[in-house]
Amino acid sequence: MISYECGIADVPLSSDTIGGALRQRVAASGGRLALVSRHQGLRLTWSDLAERSVVVARGLLALGVEPGDRVGIWAPTRVEWTDLQFGTAMVGAILVNINPAYRAGELSYAVSKSGVRIVAAVAGFRDADYFGMLQETRERCPSLERVVAIGTDETRTGGDSDLTWAEMLEMAAGVSAGEVEARERKCGADDPINIQFTSGTTGSPKGATLTHRNVLNNGAIVGRQLGYTEDDAVCIPVPLYHCFGMGLGNLGCLATGATMIYPAEAFDPIDTLGAIAEERCTSIYGVPTMFIAMLSHPRFHEFDLTSLRTGIMAGAPCPIEIMRRVVDEMHASDMTIAYGMTETSPASTMTRIDDSLEVRTSTIGSALPHTEIKIADLTTLDPVVRGEKGEICTRGYLVMPGYWDDADATREAIVDGWMRTGDLGTMDAAGNVNVVGRLKDMVIRGGENIYPREIEEIIFTHPSVESVQVVGVPDERFGEELAAFVISVPGAELSAEEICDFCRRRLARFKVPRYVLAVDEFPMTVTGKIQKFVLRQQAVTALGLEAADTIATA
């Protein structure tokens, strides 16, 4: 029996656009609660949300946004993020999700690569000055024409063409709702609607480009697997810039009528637990590190979580013991694991709520409806025999059209319609899949995909570094952490803290190595290739990470 499955579908795929789906939801559930943003004190019905989104769409038309134009969003979780997600879809613009953790160089690359005309941004987040970095970026990126400032104080960035969110909404008065409807009629399900940047193996992020058909259907299918109805409330502490939040979260609720609950602008265990308890959430989304933070918090037992029924743990290898604790201690009896990648919108396999506890805690499930999964031979890409290791590949409506402005990377990633995930896996007799390793050296830290080459290229620029290799090492909290093996220039004195400080000034926080180890040489093959798996084992031994290395994951 070969390692191939096609998910059985009893509901046909939708050919709706996001705007069309929102209109249908208003017609069916207009007066019901659609979204609660607790940190903003906002509670919106579907009619409220649709009205806000149409005003944003009118404002975009007033700014001269044309079909296919790229509009960036750089902000943590807040209602304006969702307003813009729906508003850009209505006018045929492509929303470019900018990671809230980006620094100036990463921001400039994303804006330049995708040709963003307008960025809607908050003034800053945590220790990052967004407006300052945007001013640097527009000097390098001529495509960037305007910055729209989001925030309660409505402070402008200072550019001559810039404006506040409120001013953009005022400009909407000059554009009729009929003009939005006319533009929307020109939109098709296969039009690109979203660009999300993922780290690249060459150090340059790649822009996964997704369509209405990709993300709407994926959100709807996952929502149906979880049994969502209008009576469900979904706690969404995962960031909206990622498919998990804006796809499975926002669009999954749009498709099913469930309510979106935003606990805070960024994940906080107490805010999330409080949201579940006070909003009587029935579902909770998160990466393993979020569940670990909640379960281990000293105030965990103060919160009534008995309303929980289901949810999704995804984004990183899911420790079996943590899954069991979520089921037992958080009362999420129908908790699931989902697997996928940004390039597949994102979910391709998933455990089912009626699977046994063993399947739901120790595998990544089976192929979702309308989705083909195979475990492929690394040379021929033909399916291997069940139980044998191979590369996990996905085919179907969910596979992106390609990477933005990168035909070579697209051809490498998608072969005969199959998305090559780069993950090694096995498939059992029932069609359930396990991830057993990765072809590439990508590190998944707390749900963030990190490619070591990007960090290596930054560290290489330090004048005292002769050579560097970065590997992923096991971590009980984040699943994996980064370890940098550094060879110093002869005679140079270089501390671990100096390397970390150097990285902090140039990279997003989650890309800064947790460990720095000084070495004189790297383990090599006879052909001169560096053996990263040997470095990883050396780090496990040197850092005493043996216990973390034995944690079983699905």
ZAMARGU-4260 file (C-alpha; in steps of 0.2 Angstrom, whole numbers, plus 5000, padded with zeros to 4 digits):
<rodrens>
0) 5000/5000/5000 | 5007/5017/4995 | 5008/5032/5005 | 4995/5042/4997 | 4978/5049/5003
5) 4965/5061/4996 | 4954/5069/5009 | 4935/5064/5006 | 4925/5079/5003 | 4906/5080/5006
10) 4905/5099/5003 | 4911/5107/4986 | 4924/5120/4986 | 4918/5138/4986 | 4922/5150/4972
15) 4917/5165/4982 | 4928/5180/4985 | 4931/5187/5003 | 4919/5202/4999 | 4906/5190/4993
20) 4908/5178/5008 | 4906/5193/5020 | 4890/5199/5011 | 4883/5181/5013 | 4888/5181/5032
25) 4879/5198/5035 | 4863/5191/5026 | 4863/5176/5037 | 4870/5182/5054 | 4871/5201/5052
30) 4865/5205/5070 | 4876/5191/5079 | 4892/5195/5087 | 4907/5194/5075 | 4922/5200/5084
35) 4928/5205/5101 | 4944/5215/5103 | 4946/5215/5122 | 4961/5227/5123 | 4952/5239/5112
40) 4935/5238/5121 | 4926/5234/5104 | 4912/5222/5101 | 4906/5221/5083 | 4892/5212/5074
45) 4894/5205/5057 | 4885/5220/5050 | 4896/5232/5060 | 4912/5223/5053 | 4905/5223/5035
50) 4901/5242/5037 | 4919/5246/5043 | 4927/5236/5030 | 4917/5245/5016 | 4922/5262/5023
55) 4940/5256/5022 | 4938/5250/5004 | 4931/5267/5000 | 4945/5275/5008 | 4957/5264/4998
60) 4949/5269/4982 | 4950/5287/4987 | 4969/5285/4989 | 4969/5278/4971 | 4972/5260/4975
65) 4970/5249/4959 | 4967/5231/4956 | 4983/5221/4960 | 4991/5235/4970 | 5000/5230/4986
70) 4995/5237/5002 | 5005/5233/5018 | 4999/5230/5036 | 5012/5232/5050 | 5003/5230/5066
75) 4999/5218/5080 | 4982/5211/5083 | 4968/5224/5082 | 4952/5227/5073 | 4960/5238/5060
80) 4970/5223/5054 | 4954/5214/5050 | 4946/5229/5043 | 4960/5231/5030 | 4960/5212/5027
85) 4942/5213/5021 | 4944/5230/5013 | 4958/5226/5002 | 4950/5210/4996 | 4934/5221/4991
90) 4944/5232/4979 | 4956/5219/4972 | 4971/5224/4981 | 4984/5212/4988 | 4987/5213/5007
95) 5005/5211/5011 | 5007/5205/5029 | 5022/5212/5038 | 5029/5203/5053 | 5027/5214/5069
100) 5045/5208/5074 | 5054/5214/5058 | 5068/5226/5059 | 5073/5240/5046 | 5082/5228/5034
105) 5069/5215/5034 | 5055/5228/5032 | 5064/5236/5017 | 5066/5219/5008 | 5048/5215/5010
110) 5042/5232/5004 | 5054/5232/4990 | 5051/5214/4984 | 5032/5216/4984 | 5032/5233/4977
115) 5021/5240/4991 | 5012/5257/4988 | 5004/5260/5004 | 5008/5254/5022 | 4996/5255/5036
120) 5005/5254/5052 | 5005/5258/5071 | 5018/5270/5078 | 5028/5255/5086 | 5027/5239/5095
125) 5036/5234/5110 | 5054/5241/5108 | 5052/5244/5089 | 5050/5261/5081 | 5039/5257/5066
130) 5038/5275/5060 | 5057/5278/5061 | 5060/5262/5051 | 5047/5266/5038 | 5056/5283/5035
135) 5072/5273/5032 | 5063/5261/5021 | 5055/5275/5009 | 5073/5281/5006 | 5077/5264/4998
140) 5060/5259/4991 | 5053/5271/4978 | 5037/5261/4977 | 5031/5266/4994 | 5020/5281/4992
145) 5011/5283/5008 | 5010/5278/5026 | 4993/5277/5035 | 4995/5279/5054 | 4985/5267/5064
150) 4982/5272/5083 | 4971/5280/5096 | 4982/5296/5095 | 4982/5296/5076 | 5000/5303/5075
155) 5007/5305/5058 | 5024/5298/5053 | 5029/5315/5046 | 5030/5312/5027 | 5021/5324/5016
160) 5010/5311/5008 | 5006/5302/5024 | 4989/5303/5034 | 4981/5295/5048 | 4968/5281/5048
165) 4954/5293/5053 | 4959/5304/5038 | 4958/5290/5026 | 4941/5286/5033 | 4936/5304/5030
170) 4942/5303/5012 | 4930/5288/5010 | 4915/5301/5010 | 4920/5305/4992 | 4918/5287/4986
175) 4901/5279/4985 | 4898/5261/4991 | 4892/5258/4973 | 4910/5261/4967 | 4916/5247/4979
180) 4903/5235/4973 | 4908/5239/4955 | 4926/5235/4959 | 4922/5220/4969 | 4912/5212/4954
185) 4929/5212/4944 | 4937/5201/4958 | 4939/5183/4955 | 4942/5168/4966 | 4958/5165/4959
190) 4965/5182/4960 | 4980/5185/4972 | 4974/5192/4988 | 4988/5190/5001 | 5007/5190/5001
195) 5015/5182/5017 | 5034/5182/5018 | 5043/5166/5024 | 5062/5165/5027 | 5071/5158/5012
200) 5086/5145/5012 | 5097/5158/5003 | 5094/5171/5017 | 5081/5181/5007 | 5063/5179/5012
205) 5050/5173/4999 | 5033/5180/4997 | 5020/5166/4997 | 5006/5173/4986 | 4988/5166/4991
210) 4971/5168/4982 | 4953/5170/4988 | 4951/5152/4984 | 4966/5146/4994 | 4962/5155/5010
215) 4943/5155/5011 | 4941/5137/5007 | 4955/5132/5019 | 4947/5142/5033 | 4930/5135/5029
220) 4936/5117/5029 | 4945/5118/5045 | 4930/5127/5053 | 4919/5113/5048 | 4931/5100/5054
225) 4930/5108/5071 | 4911/5108/5071 | 4909/5127/5072 | 4892/5135/5072 | 4886/5153/5076
230) 4886/5148/5094 | 4905/5146/5095 | 4918/5158/5101 | 4936/5156/5095 | 4950/5163/5105
235) 4964/5169/5093 | 4980/5174/5102 | 4990/5169/5087 | 4996/5184/5077 | 4985/5190/5062
240) 5000/5192/5051 | 5001/5173/5049 | 4989/5161/5040 | 4985/5154/5057 | 4977/5170/5063
245) 4970/5179/5047 | 4966/5162/5039 | 4960/5149/5051 | 4955/5162/5063 | 4947/5176/5054
250) 4941/5167/5038 | 4937/5151/5048 | 4925/5162/5058 | 4918/5171/5043 | 4914/5154/5034
255) 4905/5147/5049 | 4898/5162/5059 | 4908/5159/5074 | 4914/5174/5084 | 4932/5180/5084
260) 4940/5184/5101 | 4956/5194/5101 | 4963/5193/5119 | 4977/5206/5117 | 4988/5214/5104
265) 5000/5200/5106 | 5000/5184/5116 | 5000/5185/5135 | 4995/5169/5145 | 4984/5179/5157
270) 4975/5189/5144 | 4972/5173/5134 | 4966/5163/5149 | 4955/5178/5155 | 4947/5179/5137
275) 4943/5161/5137 | 4935/5162/5154 | 4925/5179/5152 | 4920/5177/5134 | 4916/5158/5137
280) 4926/5153/5122 | 4923/5136/5115 | 4939/5135/5104 | 4957/5140/5107 | 4971/5142/5094
285) 4990/5142/5098 | 5007/5136/5095 | 5014/5124/5108 | 5024/5137/5117 | 5008/5147/5120
290) 4999/5132/5128 | 5015/5128/5138 | 5015/5146/5145 | 4996/5145/5150 | 4998/5128/5158
295) 5013/5133/5168 | 5007/5150/5174 | 5005/5150/5193 | 4988/5158/5191 | 4982/5145/5178
300) 4969/5137/5190 | 4961/5154/5194 | 4952/5153/5177 | 4936/5144/5173 | 4940/5135/5156
305) 4925/5123/5156 | 4917/5132/5141 | 4932/5125/5130 | 4927/5111/5118 | 4940/5111/5104
310) 4954/5120/5096 | 4970/5119/5086 | 4988/5117/5091 | 5000/5120/5076 | 5015/5129/5070
315) 5028/5118/5078 | 5031/5101/5083 | 5017/5097/5096 | 5023/5088/5112 | 5012/5073/5116
320) 5012/5077/5134 | 5006/5095/5131 | 4992/5089/5120 | 4986/5077/5134 | 4987/5091/5147
325) 4977/5103/5136 | 4963/5090/5134 | 4963/5086/5152 | 4967/5102/5161 | 4960/5115/5149
330) 4944/5104/5146 | 4947/5105/5127 | 4941/5087/5124 | 4940/5089/5105 | 4957/5097/5104
335) 4966/5094/5087 | 4983/5096/5079 | 4984/5104/5061 | 4999/5103/5050 | 5004/5114/5035
340) 5014/5129/5029 | 5010/5146/5023 | 5012/5140/5005 | 4997/5128/5008 | 4985/5142/5015
345) 4990/5134/5028 | 4982/5117/5034 | 4984/5101/5024 | 4982/5088/5037 | 4973/5088/5053
350) 4967/5076/5067 | 4948/5075/5068 | 4938/5078/5084 | 4931/5060/5083 | 4949/5052/5082
355) 4955/5042/5096 | 4965/5052/5110 | 4980/5042/5104 | 4979/5048/5086 | 4974/5066/5091
360) 4990/5068/5103 | 5003/5058/5093 | 5000/5062/5074 | 4997/5077/5063 | 4981/5068/5057
365) 4976/5064/5039 | 4973/5073/5023 | 4959/5087/5024 | 4945/5087/5012 | 4949/5091/4994
370) 4968/5089/4998 | 4980/5076/4992 | 4995/5070/5003 | 5009/5059/4998 | 5025/5053/5006
375) 5037/5054/4992 | 5053/5046/4988 | 5067/5059/4989 | 5074/5055/4971 | 5058/5051/4961
380) 5045/5059/4971 | 5034/5044/4969 | 5024/5038/4984 | 5034/5027/4996 | 5027/5011/5004
385) 5017/5015/5020 | 5028/5016/5035 | 5043/5021/5025 | 5051/5039/5027 | 5049/5051/5013
390) 5045/5070/5009 | 5028/5076/5014 | 5020/5083/4998 | 5003/5092/4996 | 4992/5095/4981
395) 4975/5103/4978 | 4966/5120/4979 | 4976/5125/4994 | 4993/5126/4986 | 4999/5144/4982
400) 5000/5150/4964 | 5019/5154/4968 | 5031/5165/4976 | 5029/5183/4972 | 5042/5188/4958
405) 5052/5172/4960 | 5049/5160/4946 | 5064/5149/4950 | 5059/5147/4969 | 5042/5142/4963
410) 5048/5129/4951 | 5059/5121/4964 | 5045/5121/4977 | 5030/5115/4966 | 5032/5100/4955
415) 5017/5094/4945 | 5006/5103/4956 | 5014/5095/4972 | 5020/5107/4985 | 5036/5100/4992
420) 5036/5104/5011 | 5054/5099/5015 | 5048/5089/5030 | 5051/5071/5031 | 5037/5060/5037
425) 5028/5043/5037 | 5010/5038/5034 | 5002/5024/5043 | 4989/5011/5037 | 4974/5023/5042
430) 4982/5038/5032 | 4988/5047/5048 | 5005/5056/5046 | 5019/5059/5057 | 5033/5072/5055
435) 5050/5063/5058 | 5063/5076/5052 | 5066/5090/5039 | 5075/5089/5023 | 5081/5107/5025
440) 5089/5114/5040 | 5074/5125/5044 | 5071/5129/5063 | 5054/5131/5070 | 5055/5141/5086
445) 5038/5143/5094 | 5029/5143/5078 | 5041/5155/5068 | 5050/5147/5053 | 5068/5152/5054
450) 5081/5147/5041 | 5099/5147/5048 | 5107/5154/5032 | 5099/5171/5035 | 5106/5173/5053
455) 5123/5166/5047 | 5124/5180/5034 | 5121/5193/5047 | 5134/5186/5059 | 5147/5184/5045
460) 5147/5203/5044 | 5154/5205/5061 | 5172/5210/5059 | 5178/5197/5072 | 5169/5182/5064
465) 5179/5171/5053 | 5165/5158/5050 | 5148/5153/5058 | 5136/5139/5057 | 5118/5141/5065
470) 5108/5125/5070 | 5092/5121/5079 | 5093/5113/5096 | 5079/5106/5106 | 5070/5117/5119
475) 5056/5112/5131 | 5047/5128/5129 | 5049/5133/5111 | 5052/5116/5103 | 5068/5123/5095
480) 5081/5136/5099 | 5095/5143/5089 | 5113/5139/5093 | 5127/5148/5083 | 5144/5140/5082
485) 5157/5154/5079 | 5175/5153/5073 | 5183/5170/5077 | 5196/5179/5067 | 5214/5174/5074
490) 5218/5186/5089 | 5200/5193/5091 | 5191/5192/5107 | 5173/5189/5104 | 5160/5185/5118
495) 5143/5177/5116 | 5134/5192/5122 | 5143/5203/5109 | 5136/5191/5095 | 5119/5192/5102
500) 5119/5211/5103 | 5125/5212/5086 | 5110/5201/5080 | 5097/5210/5090 | 5101/5226/5081
505) 5099/5218/5064 | 5086/5204/5066 | 5069/5201/5073 | 5070/5195/5091 | 5065/5177/5087
510) 5080/5175/5075 | 5093/5180/5088 | 5103/5164/5094 | 5099/5158/5111 | 5116/5150/5112
515) 5133/5155/5105 | 5147/5142/5106 | 5165/5146/5101 | 5174/5133/5091 | 5190/5131/5081
520) 5183/5121/5067 | 5167/5113/5060 | 5164/5094/5057 | 5166/5090/5038 | 5162/5077/5026
525) 5176/5070/5015 | 5169/5082/5001 | 5170/5097/5012 | 5152/5099/5017 | 5148/5104/5035
530) 5139/5091/5045 | 5126/5101/5054 | 5118/5086/5062 | 5135/5083/5071 | 5135/5101/5077
535) 5117/5099/5084 | 5122/5084/5094 | 5138/5093/5100 | 5127/5107/5106 | 5115/5095/5115
540) 5129/5088/5124 | 5138/5104/5128 | 5123/5113/5134 | 5115/5099/5143 | 5099/5098/5132
545) 5097/5079/5133 | 5081/5080/5142 | 5073/5092/5129 | 5080/5081/5115 | 5069/5066/5121
550) 5052/5075/5121 | 5040/5065/5110 | 5031/5076/5097 | 5017/5072/5085
</rodrens>
